[in-house]
Amino acid sequence: MSEWKEVKLGDVAELIKDKYSPQKGDGLFYIGLEHIQEQSLRLNGIGCSDNITSNKFYFEEGDILFGKLRPYFRKVIIPKFSGVCSTDIWVVRSKNGVDQKYLFYLFANKEFVDLSNSGEAGTRMPRADWNFMSQSLWNIPNSKEEQKVIASVLSSLDDKIDLLHRQNETLEAMAETLFRQWFVEETDDGWEKTTLDQHIEVFRGISYKGSGLTERDFGLPMHNLNSVCEGGGYKYEGIKFYKGEYKEKHLINSRDIIVTNTEQGHEFKLIGFPAVVPDLFGNLGLFSQHIYKICPKKQTYLSREFIYYLLMTPLVREQIISATNGSTVNMLAIDGLQRPEFQLPPKETIIKFTRIIEGYWKKKDVNRKQVYTLEQLRDTLLPKLISGEVRVDYKDQRGSD
């Protein structure tokens, strides 16, 4: 095993500030803070340079991107493509022979993130200070081979996590395609028209007190506005836990549908979009006042699976959006969610669709639980490997290749 040495961050990492001025037609990939998932070290989407209006930074494939704005905890990735990014993101490259992937995991380490927060500058929107961080001291292996092996151990876990995420994305794409083919493209004009209020019940969530919030294992999971992704789908990092008082009507089960009823502004990126409650946090939980719970009525043959994808269709989305109102905060009333019209498919088609989607959703739940386990393992190993508390015998590793 090699010796470790103490270095200043500025001696092993270089901040890149190659400015990009917006030019229509460039069509470059764009990454903002909103595109980087907190905690998970991966992207949840990208934008296009044609849609940005202010100066940004260029980045190259393999550069480290680190969110420096305080409200965003641990937003750090290595993109597999070049493009432009927000100026609230550091673009970093290793120097003096340090392995880039090793440096990435140093930046992803909670100790690094906490230190960057402690040295932040600014008042209204505090940002990590590179001048402060560049003087911070870190112990790293002398040997680049040992750095590579440490990075390899961690990246092998990230590769497995990424594979499971991509499997789930594929399953979701298959479900959306099937719904579109059967219930949009092959809609029969003979299907009768109906409204959502004939088939669903809508429930308001709990108006909770901040004093009731607690840590995991000390309260019930509480699904809230931050539990729904922009554009729909469940956002796992948004979960809260609550130990305060509640009523039975505020309880929610896994596989129930939640729908957002609030959004700052009028961009319609979040309001009215649904998510399916996962079983990762347990079968029973609570839901907050900023989301509704939707349940199929007893007399309907429409399933949760059908209702979920129905809420995502442009036809229903347009009707929901038209029912929202508010100035600074946009709101969706219960009747605005119940009002949309659609054509009612035959019962046998709904049953067939539901059976197929049930299989997809079960597989997604299994994959997501594996992701959680692997993320916990990675986040336990990362600080121990980066600090040298746990050492790797890189010579033995290299000799076994």
N, C-alpha and C positions, 0 to 999 in steps of 0.2 A: 504494500500500500504506500502511496505517496504521502509526503508531508503536505500540510495545509499552510496557507499564508494569509496574512491580513492585508487587504487592499482597500483603497478608496474606490467607491463606485465609479467616479469620474475617470479612473485609470483603466477600467475594464469595459465601460459602456459609454457610447457616444450618442448625444441627442441630435437627431436629424431635423432640420427646419427648412426643407426645400419647399418653398411656397408655390402654390398653384392658384392661378386666377381663373375663375369660371369662364369657360368658352363653350357656347352652344355647339352641339354636335360632337363633342369629344367622346361622350358615351363611356367614360371611365367608371369603374366600380367605385362606389362611395361608401365609407364606413363612418357612421356617427356613433355616439355613445348608446343611442337607442338600439343599435344593431348588435351590441355585445351583451351576452347574457351574464348577469352577475353570478359569481361563484363558479360557474360551470366551465369557464375557459373556452367558450366556443361562440360562434356567431348564431344569431337567430334571424338573420336576413341581411340584405345589402341594399344600397340605393344606387342612384345613377348621378354622375357629375352634371348632367343636363338640368337637374332639378335643384342645384345649390346656387346661392347668390353671393356668397362672400368668400374671401380667400381661405384656402385650406392647405393641408400639407400633403405632399406626395409620400407614398411608401412603396417599397419594393417587396416582392414575394419573400417571405422569411423574416421580415422585420418584426420587431416586437412592438405591439400597440398597447399602451397602458393608459387607461382613463384617469386623468389627473383631477377631475372635478370631485369634490368631497362627497356629495350625495351618492356617488356611484362607487360602491365598495367592490373591489377586486374585479374590475373589468379589464382583463388582459388577454390578448390572443396573439398567435402568429398566423397571419393570413397566408393562404396558399395561392395568392395572386397579387398583382400590383394594382395600385389605384391611388385614390386620395381619401383623406380622412379629416375629421373635425380638428380644429386647433385646440380643442379641449382634450386631445389625445397626444401623448408623447409617442414619437416614432424613434425607436432605439435600436442601435446595432452594437454588437460586441467589438472590442478592439484588444490589441496586445495579446492575441492568441487565445482568448477565452472562447469556449464553445457557445454558440448562439442559443442552442436549445437549453443548455445549463443556465444561461443568463435569464432566459424566459422564465424558468421555474423559480429562480431567485426573485424575480419581479412578482410572480404569482404567490409567493409565500406570504402568509398573513403578517408575519413580523415586518416584512418590507412595506406592505400596504398600511399597517398601523403607523410605522415611522413616517411614511409620506404624508399621512393625515396630520401627524403631530407637528410637522414643519410647514404646514400650509400657509399660503399668503392670500390676502384679500378678505373682505368682510361679507358682502352680499352673497357671493358665490365663491367660497374659498377653493383654492387650487393648490395641488402639490407644487412645491418649489424645487426646481431642478438644482439650483445653486446650493440649496441645503442638502438635498439628497446626494449630490455628486461628492460631497465631503464625508458622507457616512461610510463607516468601516464594516467590512464583511470578510469572513473567513471563507476561502475557496480552495479547492485542491490545486496543488502545484501542477499536477499532471492533467493535460487536456484529455487523455484517455479516460481517466477517472471521471472527469466532468461528463464525458460522453456517455459513460455507463450509467451514471446517476440519472442523466436525462433520459436514457433509453428505458430504464426501469419505470420512470414516471410516464413517459410517452406511450409505453405499451399499454398502460391502464387507460390513458386518454384515447388510444386507438380503439380499444374495446368499447369504451363509452360512446365514441363517435359512431361506431358500427351499429350499436343498438339504437342510437338516435336516428340514424339513416333508415334502419328497418322500420321504425315507427313512422317516419315521414313517408315512406313508401306505402305502408298500410293505410295511412290517412289519405294519401293521394288516390289509392285504389277505391276507398270508400266514397270519396267525393266524385270520382269518375262514374262509379256505379249509380250513385244517386242521380247525377246529371243525365246519364243515358236513360234510366228507367222513368224518371219523374219530371224531367225537363224536356229533353229532346224527343222522347216518345210519348209525350202527353196526349191523351185522347180527348178530343173536343167533346166527347160524350160524357166525360167525367163531370159530376155535378160540382157546382161552386159551393164553397163553404167558408166559414171564418174560424180563426183560431180559438175564439171564445167557446165554440161548440165542442172543443176537444181538449182544452187545457185548463188547469187551475193555476193561478199565480199567487205566490205568497211573499209578503214583505219580510225582510230580515231584521235582525236585532240592532237596535241603536245602543251601541256598547260604550262603556267608559274606559278611557285609557288606563285607569288604575287596575282594571281587570285583566289586562294583557300580561302574559307570563311566558315562561320558556316551555319548549317541547317537553312532554311527559308530565307537566304540571297543570295542564288544562286541556280542554277540547280544541281540536283544530277548528279555526274559524276562517272560512273562505270569504274573500272580500273583493273589493274593486280591483286590487292589485293581483288577484288570482286569475284574471282573464287577460289574455294577450290581445294586443291590438289586432283586429281582423279575426278574432275568435280563437278558441282553444285554451287549454288550461296552462296557467303560468305557475310552476311549482315553487319558485323562489318567493312568491308573494304571500305564502301562507302565514297566518298568525295563530297564536294559541291564547285561549281565554278561560279564566277561572271565575269570572263574575256570575251574577245572576242572569238567568234566561228562562224563557217559557218553552213549553213543548213545541209550539208552532215555529220556533226558531231552529229546530233540529233539522238536519239534512243527512241524507244517506249517500254512500258512494253510488255512482251512476246516475244520480239526479242531475238535472240540467240547471245551471245558473245563467242569468242574463244580466248584463250591466244596465243600470238605469241612470247613470250619472257620467258626465264628462266635462272637463274644463274646456271651454271654447266650443267651436262648432265645426270641427274637422271630421266628425263622425268616424273616427278610427277605432273607438271603443264602445260607445253607447249602443245598446241593443244587440251586442254580439254575445253569443253563448259559449259556454264551456261545459264539459262533463266532469263532475266531481270524481277524482280518482280514489282508489282504495289505499294509496300509499300511506296516508296519514291515519288510516282506520276507517271502519265502515260507518261511523257516526261522527257528526260534527255540527257546527253552527254556520250560519251565513249572515253577513252584515246587511245594514239597511241600504247600502249602495248597490246591492244586487237583488234580483228576484230569484225565487225558486220556482221552477215549472214542473208540474206533474200532469201526466195524461189523466183525463177524467175516466171514471170507471166504465162509462158506456161507450167510449171510443175504442176503435181497434188500432188507432195510431200509436206507435211505439215511441219510446224516448229516442231511439236511434233515428227514426224518420223525422221526428220533430226537430232534433238538433240540426240536421242538414237542411231541413226546410227553412229554418231561421237564417241560414247563411246564403240562401238564394237571392239574386238581385231583385226579383219581384217582391219578395217579402221585406227585404232590407229597405227598399224604397218606401214602402208603406210605413215601416217603423220610423224611419228618419223623418218622414213628413209629420209624424205624431209627436216629435220632441219639441220642447220649448224651453226658453230661458235666455238670459242675457249673458252674464259671465259664465255661469254654470248651466249646462244644458241638461234637461231632465226628461225622463221617459215615464209617463204615468202608466198604471196597470192597464187601463183601457186602450192605451196606445199600442200595447203589446198584444192585446186580445183581438184588435180590430182587423188585422190583415186578412185579405181574401186569398184563396188558392183553390186549385181543383183537387178533388178528393179521389185518390187512386183506389183501385179495387183492394179488398181485404187480403186476398191471397197473395197479391204482389207485395204488399206491406209485410206480411208474415215471412215471405221468402227473403226479402231484403234484410229484415231484422235478424234472421238466423245467420246470414252471411256476416253482417256487421258485428254481431255479438262475438263471433270468432276473432275478428280483427281487433276488437277492443280488449278482449281477454289477453291476446298476445301482446298488445301494447302495454297493458298493465304489468305483465310479467317482465317485459323488457325494461319498463321504467323502474321496477323494484331492483333489477340487476344494476341499472345505472346508479341508483342511490347507493347501493352497497359498494360499487367500484369507486364512486366519488368519495365516500367516507374513507375507504382504504387509501386512495391517493392523497387525500387531505391529511391523513394521519402520517403517512410516510414522508410527504413532501418536506415539512420542516425538519424532520429527523435526518433526512438525507442531505438537505441543503446545509444544515449546520454541522454535519459530521458526527452527530450523535449516533447514527447508524452508518456504518461504513460498508462499502462494496469492495470485494476483491476483484479489481478490474483485470488483473493478470489472468486469474482463473477464468473469468468470463470471456476474455479475449481468446484464451487458449482452447475454449470449448466450441468456438465458432467454426 
